[in-house]
Amino acid sequence: MTRVFCKKCGVELDESPSVPSHDRQPCCVCGSRVRHFTKPLTATLSFHSGLRGVAYGVSKTKWFAKLMGEASFTRCVGIWSRRLKVENKRSNEYFEMVTNPLTGEVIHKCSEPLTEHRGHGSAKTKHE
């Protein structure tokens, strides 16, 4: 709710904020027609944490395993869900599971050889 104050003396006035300036009644304390309007705003802020890791062998440039466990917004159900993803080149393994954190329901699960994992995420074909 918007509150109306006299800009000159600061007293709160019982006046609609939509009253045009030329139709305002003078302030009961100082007689000014200049107003100051305030409107409270509220917001909610939430944080989501996660963990990502990359494993390297002897060569510090080529990875052999990646791990990701973090919150992810799932558009199909409109909620923040838990996402676990593991890619392991040595065991040729790809695993991904998305679950609802409130119910534990599995929203998406994929387990297949890494060499056969195609058409997902950044591996999707680009349309021009």
C-alpha positions in Angstrom: 0.0 0.0 0.0 1.4 3.4 -1.0 1.7 5.9 1.9 1.5 9.7 1.3 3.6 12.2 3.3 4.0 16.0 3.1 7.4 16.5 1.5 7.9 19.8 3.5 7.1 18.7 7.1 7.0 14.9 6.8 3.5 14.4 8.4 1.6 11.3 7.0 -1.5 12.3 5.1 -4.8 10.5 4.6 -4.8 11.1 0.9 -4.9 8.9 -2.2 -1.6 8.9 -4.1 -3.6 9.2 -7.4 -4.9 12.7 -6.6 -3.4 15.1 -9.2 -1.2 17.8 -7.7 -3.5 20.7 -8.6 -6.4 18.9 -6.8 -4.6 18.2 -3.5 -5.7 19.6 -0.2 -3.0 21.7 1.6 -1.1 19.9 4.4 -2.9 20.3 7.7 0.4 21.2 9.5 2.3 23.4 7.0 0.0 24.1 4.1 2.3 22.6 1.4 0.8 20.7 -1.6 4.1 18.9 -2.3 4.0 15.1 -1.5 6.4 12.3 -0.9 5.2 8.7 -1.7 6.5 5.5 -0.2 5.6 1.9 -1.2 7.0 -1.1 0.7 8.6 -3.8 -1.5 9.3 -7.4 -0.5 11.4 -10.0 -2.1 12.6 -13.5 -1.4 16.1 -14.7 -2.1 17.2 -18.3 -2.0 20.5 -20.0 -2.6 21.3 -23.3 -4.1 24.7 -25.0 -3.7 26.4 -27.7 -5.7 29.7 -29.5 -6.2 31.6 -30.1 -9.4 34.8 -32.0 -9.9 37.2 -33.0 -12.7 39.8 -35.8 -12.4 43.0 -35.7 -14.4 45.5 -38.5 -15.0 49.2 -38.1 -15.6 48.5 -35.4 -18.2 47.1 -32.3 -16.5 45.3 -31.3 -19.7 43.1 -34.4 -20.4 40.4 -35.3 -18.0 39.2 -38.9 -17.4 36.2 -38.2 -15.1 33.8 -35.4 -14.3 31.3 -35.3 -11.4 28.5 -32.8 -10.9 26.0 -32.7 -8.0 24.0 -29.5 -7.8 20.6 -27.9 -7.9 19.1 -27.4 -11.3 15.9 -25.7 -12.4 13.7 -28.3 -14.2 11.4 -26.5 -16.6 9.0 -29.4 -17.3 7.8 -29.4 -13.7 8.8 -25.9 -12.8 10.9 -26.7 -9.7 14.5 -26.7 -8.5 15.6 -30.3 -8.5 18.7 -32.3 -7.6 20.9 -33.2 -10.5 23.7 -35.8 -10.3 25.9 -36.4 -13.3 29.0 -38.6 -13.7 31.1 -39.0 -16.9 33.9 -41.5 -16.7 36.1 -42.1 -19.8 38.1 -44.9 -18.2 35.0 -47.1 -17.5 33.1 -45.6 -20.5 30.2 -44.6 -18.2 27.6 -41.8 -18.4 25.1 -41.5 -15.6 22.6 -38.7 -14.9 19.7 -38.6 -12.5 17.4 -35.7 -11.7 15.2 -36.0 -8.6 12.5 -33.9 -6.9 14.1 -32.8 -3.6 10.7 -32.7 -1.8 9.4 -36.1 -2.8 12.5 -38.1 -3.9 10.7 -38.8 -7.2 13.0 -39.5 -10.1 12.2 -37.0 -12.9 14.9 -38.1 -15.3 17.4 -41.0 -15.3 20.0 -41.9 -18.0 22.7 -44.6 -17.7 24.6 -45.6 -20.8 28.1 -45.9 -22.2 29.7 -42.5 -22.6 30.6 -43.2 -26.2 26.9 -43.7 -27.1 25.7 -40.5 -25.2 24.5 -38.2 -28.0 21.9 -35.5 -28.5 21.8 -34.2 -25.0 22.9 -30.8 -23.5 25.8 -29.4 -25.4 25.8 -32.5 -27.7 22.5 -31.5 -29.2 22.5 -30.8 -33.0 22.4 -27.1 -33.7 19.5 -25.8 -35.9 20.3 -22.9 -38.2 
